[in-house]
Amino acid sequence: MDVSDPDIVFDEQGVCNHCKQAEKSLKEIREESNNLSSILDKIKKDGKGKEYDAIIGLSGGADSSYVLHNAVKLGLRLFAFSVDNGWNDPKADENVLRMVEKLKVPFYRYRIDIRKFRRLQAAFIKAGQKNIEIPTDHILMAATYELADKYGIKWILSGGNVATESIMPRSWGYQPRDLVHIKDIYRWSTKDKLNGLPVCGLAKWNYYKWIKGIKNLYLLDYMEYNREEAIKKLTDEYGYQDYHEKHCESIFTWWFQNYYLFEKFGIDKRKAHYSSMIVSGQMTREEAMAKLSENPIYPQIGMEYVINRYDPRPYTDFKTDEKLFDFISKVVRTLRKWKYTVTSKRA
């Protein structure tokens, strides 16, 4: 990591704040890993009398694929799905289908209105935003909660993990949960209201989380996750096809992180990916620097002209629900602390 993140801070030994936080997170998940058995018991208990124990969204990438592999081995009854946004690499679709067929996991392809989705993506590009992947990530989140609620599923299995994703600067782009932000950018760009796509605002997100009790489990954080070893196992057992870089199972994501961010904002996202791998002992710094000595490879998607067409703009130029979300989060933390204190006193 370097000063392409303006918030980076180095200590006297040259160690940055990202590495320190990553090491702390790795320590925390190692301590938490002993709780996997009790968590699995809870998932199965919540799924008793229902068709499924958990839901998983599959991208065709290594992380979610390895979660699927392990979750089935651990005896969970899964409902799997993928969102078709028109950008899937053919290899990704093949990876998903090979796995669900061999593991006999029910699978649903969630189709969205591609025309409307492309219009939303274009709005973020026109607005000069760093994180033009917000539409993809938000719709995936919304679709996951929607399907979990529809089938009465209490647990979402995610491929997110500390071992390979512990470092990601906040300055590199705004988060995708904020529907207020998404709608404002869309309205600014198109003069229309956003409709016809799966979305999840703050109220609905809290409804799913606190009223319906839908929880997320980052399964890979409860086991020793080595990405290269996982890819080898997936290749041997399912004929998995690798992409050799992270998040390249989507052609647009591949272009976004290897061309758009690199050329327009001077951000090489590989630095965060490799740094995470270094801290977790899956790559040496020398190996990372050798890879970074060459510019990232990207697919041509016919949108390269947008790099200089629209000026970069901070996400704060548009409406957000940040303050409201922070306030609600603070209230929830206070209530949790109060509940814990009352319970402890009663005990």
N, C-alpha and C positions, 0 to 999 in steps of 0.2 A: 504494500500500500504506500501511497505517496500523497503529495499535496493536490492531486486532482480531487481529493476530498478536502475542502477548505476547513473542515472541523477537526482534522487530524491533529493529534498532539503527541509529541515524542518526549520520552523521559531522558535522563542523563545517559542511559545505556543505548539510546536509539530505539527503544521498544515503544510502539505506538499504542494508543488507547484501544484500538480495535483488537489487537492481539491480547491485551490484558482482559478485555471483556470476553473474548472467545475462550480464553483459558478458564475463566470463571464459569462460563456456561458449560464447558466440557466437564468440569469438576462436578457441577450440579447434576448433570444427566447421569454421570457415573454413579453418584449417590442414589439417584432416583431409580436406577435400573432394577434394583432388587424388588421394586413394587410391581413389576410387570404381571406376576402371577395373580395378585389381588385385583389388578385392573382388568385382566382378562375375565376373571370370575364375575366382576361387576358388569362387564359388557354382555356376557352370556346371560346373566340374571335379568338385565334390562331387555334382552331379546327373547326371553322365555314367553312362549305362547304366540310369538310373531314369526313371520317368515324369514326375517333377516336380523342378524346381530349388529351389522355395521354397513356403511356405504363407503365406497372408494371411487374417486375420480381418476381415470387413467389417461395419461398423456402419451404413452408409448415410450416415455423416458425411463432411465434406469431407476430413479428413486421410487416413483409410484409402482413400477413393475416389481421391484424387490419387496415393497410393502405387501403387494398382492400375494407374492410367492410365500412370504413368511406368515401372513395372516391366515391363509388356508392351512398351512402346516400346523398352526397353533389351534386349529379347530373352529375358527370363526366362520359363520354363514354370511357370505357377503353379497351385496348388490353392487355391481360395478357399472360405471357409465363413462362416456367421454362426450365432450362438447364438440360438435362439428361447426367450426367457425370459418371453414373454407381455406384454412392455412396449414392443415396437417400434412406433414411429410408422408408420402406413401409408406415408407418404412415404419412410421409410427403406428399407422392403422394395422399393418401386418403384425407388428409386435403385440399389440393389444389383442387382436383376434386369436393369435396362436396361443396366448396365455389363457384367455378365458375359456377357449375350447378345450384345452388340455386339462385345465383345473375344474372344468364344468361349473363355472361361476356365471350366474345370470347376468346378462349384459344389455345395456340400453344405450343407444346412440341419440344423444340430445341434440336435435337440430334447431338452429336459430335462423332468423331471417337474415341471410347473408348481406343483402342490399342495405338493410338498416344498420347492420353491424359495421360494414365498410364506411358508411356515412359517419358513424360515431368515431371510428378510427381516424378518418379524415379530419374531423373537428379537432381532435387532439394534436394532430400534426400542424394544422393551420394555426392553432393557438400557441405553437412554439414550445410545447411542453417537453420536458425531459422524459418523463415516464409515459410514453404513448402505449404502453402495455396495460394501462389501467383498465380500458374497456374489456380486454380479455380476462384479466384477473378478477374483475368485479363480476362479470357474467358467470364465470366458473363458480365463484363463491355463492352467488344467488341461486344458480341451478342446483348446487349441492344441497343447500338448506331446503330448497323447494322439494326436491326428491326425498330427502330424509323425512321431512314433515309428511309428505304424501304417503309414505310406506310405514310411518310410525317408528322410524329408526332413530335411536338415541345417540349413536356414535358415528363420527366421521373419521375415517383413517386418512391421514395426510402423508405425503412423501417428503414434506419439509423436514429438515434435520440439521442439527448443530455441526455434525462432523464435516459436512461439505458446504454449509451455508451460514456459518457463524458470523461472517463478516459481510456487511452490506451497508455502506454509508447512507444515512438518511438524506444527505445533501444531493444524492444522485437521482432523486425523484420522489414525488409525493406518493403516499400509500393509496391502494385501490378501493378501500372500503367506502369512501365518502361519496354517497349518491348526490348530495347537494352540489359538490364540485363537478361531478360528471354532467349533471343536468345543466349547470350554468355554462359550461364550455360548449355543450351541444346547442343550447339556445343562442349563445353568442355567435356561433359559427353558422347555424342553419336558419335562425329566427323561428324555429319550430320547437314544440315540446317533444321530449324523448318518450317514445312509447313503442310497444311491440317487441321489446327485448326483456329477458329476465333480469330483474334488478332487486336490490335489497337495501332499503334505507335504514337509518339508525333505529327507528321504532321497530321495524320488522326484525332487524338483527337482534335487538334486545328481547323481542318476543320469542324468537327461536331459542335464544341462549338461556333466558331466565324463566320463561313461562313453559315452553316445551321441553326445556332441559337437554337440548342437543349439545353434545360435547365433542371436542376434537382430541384425537390421540395421534401423536407423532411417534409412530411405532419404532422407527429407526433409531430414535434416541434411547430406546430401552435395550439396545443390543450393540455389539461391536460392529459398526458399519464401515466397511472398507469398500469404496466405490468400485475400484478395479476388480476386486475379488467378487463383488456382487455381479458385475457385468459378465465376468467369466462364467459364473454359475447360471445366469440367465441365458447366456449363449449356449452352454452345454445342454441345458434342460429344455429350452423352448426355441432354440434357433434365433435368439434375440439379435437384432442388428444395431450396432452401436453408431453414434454420431461423432464420437471423439471429442466433443466439447459439450458443456452443460447447456441445457434448454434449447438444443437445436432440433428437437422433434417437431417444433413448429417453424415453418419457413419464415413467417413474419417475425417471430421472436429472435430467430437466428440473425435476420437482417437488422432488427432493431438494436440488438446488443453488440453486434460486430461491425455494423456500418453506421447506423443513425447516431448512436451515442458517441462512437469513436470519432466520426468526422464532424459532427455538429457541435458537440460539447467537450471533446477531448477526453472522454471517459472510456477507459478500456476495462470493461466489466470482468475480463479475465483476471485482473489483479485481485479483485475481491474473491473470486472463485478459487484461485490458486492460493491466496493467503489463508483461506479457510482450510484448505487441504494441507498446507504447511503446518499450521498450528495443531491439526489433528494427526500429524505424522504420516500423511498419505503422499506427500510430495516434498522434495527438498527445495530449498530456495534456489539452488543452482539450476535445477530442472525447470523451475518456473521462469527464471530469468532467460533461459535459453528459448523457451516458447515465446516469451514476450518480445524477444529480439526481432521477431517477424510480425508484421501487421496481421490482424485477424482476418480469416477467410469468411466471406459472406456470399449469399446467393443473390443473383440479380433478379429483382422483382418488378422492375420498370418504374420505380418510384424514387430513383436516386436524385432526380431533379429537385425534390422537396428540400434538400439539405440547405440550399441558399435562398429558397423562395420565401420562407417565413422566418422572421426574427425570433430568437429565443425569448421566452417570457417566463418569469417565476410563477409557480402555481398560485401564489398569493394574489396574483392579478385577478383571480376568479374566486367566487364564493366557496367557502368550506364550512364544514360543521365541526372543525377542530376544537373550538372552545367548548361547545356543547358536549362533545364526546369526552373531552378531558374532565369536564365537570361531573358527568355521569359516572365516569370511571373512578373519580375521587370519592363520590358518594358510595359506590359499590364497595370500594376498598374499606371505607369507614364502617359500613354496615357489617362487612365480613369480620373486621377486627372487633367490633362490638359484640357480634354473635359469639366469636371465639372466647372473648373475655367473660361473657355471661355464662357460657357453657363450662369454662374452667372453674369459675367460682362455685357453680352448682355442684361440680364434681368434688 
